[in-house]
Amino acid sequence: MKATEIRRLDARGGRTLDFTLLGFGSVPLGNYPQPLDESTCDSTVVAAWDCGIRYFDTAPVYGVGLAEARLGRVLRTLPRDQFVISTKVGRVLVPCAEGEQNAKIFVKTPPYRFEFDYSYDGVMRSFEESLRRLGLERVDILYVHDIDAIVHGDRERYEQRMRELFDNGGWRALDQLRSDGVITAIGAGVNEWQPCVRLLELADPDLFLLAGRYTLLEQPPSDAFFPKCAERGARVVIGGPYNSGVLAGKGTYNYSSVPPPIAQRAAALERECASFGVSLRAAALQFVVAHPLVVSVIPGAGSASEVTDNRATLGEPIPASLWQRLKDCGLLEAGAATPSELTDSTLESHDRHGGLT
């Protein structure tokens, strides 16, 4: 697989966006899991560009503004018509005293804290402040961020936030920005697939950024969510392809410690991959982009070497027999799409239906 392969999103209103198969996730630029100096941040983004990556994702909460500022500092020196950029709404940043930050997993952040706000005014304020931090005149995509039970604590609170999004005008703001041509596409960036299904019932999103829920470890969205996307013409960006680290040899899962059942499953996957001479990272990264609804995968990178490693990992040869072995031993769902099934005819068929190109 080539990192620079282009996959196309046909958004509402007849506009299109071209994504590189490998995108850039900017969570590490927000000082996760450790602080980064400015030169490292610059060289990381430059390395992504030099590797041919042309899709970049960020959010206000990543380092409470740090990631947007750091990403924008490089991107605004590059030809604006040659890349796609997404950021997110649902939180606004407010000044606070040192020590009052609520940046959670991010360290050494500026004196700001975030407040959830899914209202019309909150969405517009978040969007305008993101443009200021990025130093760009426009972004291409706005995702409603973290409107899920994982972030808000339970289903009841998640439903309350969803009602706020629609009753208080947040979605109306996004739809207005899209209708006016200010942005091209809207959707949600979440850690669960259930809110995506709910949005498809309530509105007309163009795409979703689904983090950590469609991976080599878990594939429930393939039956419960992806068919609904196909029906509505929505597409998917995959975040967290390594489940925040466990599929890349690190001791984290969903930004926390690895539960024993997950560790056991990851170890079994790694053993099977090794028996075919394949790295677990390569299998994890290439698996998620095999689904025809996926337009890009955005592993995070905190150094230039991590960017080039991701590019090399996406191109690592993997025999088709590995995917069948993983299905045979129950480590992969029997009906899961795999790279061995992503043929030229499949790509051409989905291109005709506005999926891939």
Buried (B, 14 or more C-beta within 10 A) or exposed (E): BEBEBBBBBBBBEEBEBBBBBBBBBBBBBBBBBEBBEEEBBBBBBBBBBEBBBBBBBBBBBBBBBBBBBBBBBBBEEEEEEEBBBBBBBBBBBEEBEEEEBEBEBBBEBBEBBBEBBBBBEBBBBBBEBBBEBBBBEEBBBBBBBBBBBBBBEEEEEBBEBBEBBBEBBBBBBBBBBBEEEEBBBBBBBBBBBBBBBBBBEEBBBBBBBBBBBBBBBBBBBBEEBBEBBBEBBBBBBBBBBBBBBBBBEEEBBBBEEBEEEBBEBBEBBBEBBEEBEBBBBBBBBBBBBBBBBBBBBBBBBBBBEBBBBBBBBBBBEBEEEBBEBBBEEEBBBEEBBBBBEBEEEBBEEBBEEBBBB
